[in-house]
């Protein structure tokens, strides 16, 4: 702080919080933070800013911003290094939310064949002009767990559950930041058995549940009726998801779960929504997942801090097979 070495537990705690959903629980961030503060605002005896709350808010904001943008910076660097699309390309082929400047005929046969279950033509090479700069194109799925893709650098290996979990988690955070999660009314209300504790918690936390997109009422001392669910998670097992949310609220209290433990609560919901291992994905579905990852902040790790994808360069693969020796 102002050029003087300081250890501040409050600042350190704020930084750990910022890293909470991007760094695995058994790891800790290493950093040196340089703070320039108006000397009139510093307690000279302990060399600490008097207004700690203001300082913590600033530190937390800066770290959240930097961690969120790190993936986007990497994509920009990769994009700058990639060959530029040919000016002769007549128009861009849009896949998901990422516009790809390629001849449409290159993709139409490939995706149509993949969807029909036929043998598909090879996907566009990752080093061709206009190819996505980061995660490339899907080649295959390995044991229903990993997606293999080819990009300009070589091979990309994606943990599909971890990647999708981060995507859903960030969507839920964005929706809740906007006010509350949008709700999807059920065509037929769903009755579900419940423990006395779950029924009691549902009645006590009705407003908190509504902010998460649930509309839940009592149908008896040990039965609940679900009339609406979070729109982003509408296709899920509603009873299992609701039980997980009620468990969090019962353990920590609804207000604390929504404020202090908001991210943990949303992480639980995202985990329910993420694609499960051993689920077969089509090639278009795998490519859609890659495109969504490229547009999602903090997509390099899941909300538990595990990596979502790794890159093997051609040099890495050549070393594995002793090529060139």
Beta strands, then each sheet from edge to edge (+ up, - down):
strand 1: 42-43
strand 2: 48-49
strand 3: 93-95
strand 4: 98-100
strand 5: 137-142
strand 6: 146-150
strand 7: 154-159
strand 8: 183-193
strand 9: 215-220
strand 10: 223-230
strand 11: 309-313
sheet 1: 1+ 2-
sheet 2: 3+ 4-
sheet 3: 5+ 6- 7+ 11-
sheet 4: 8+ 10- 9+
end
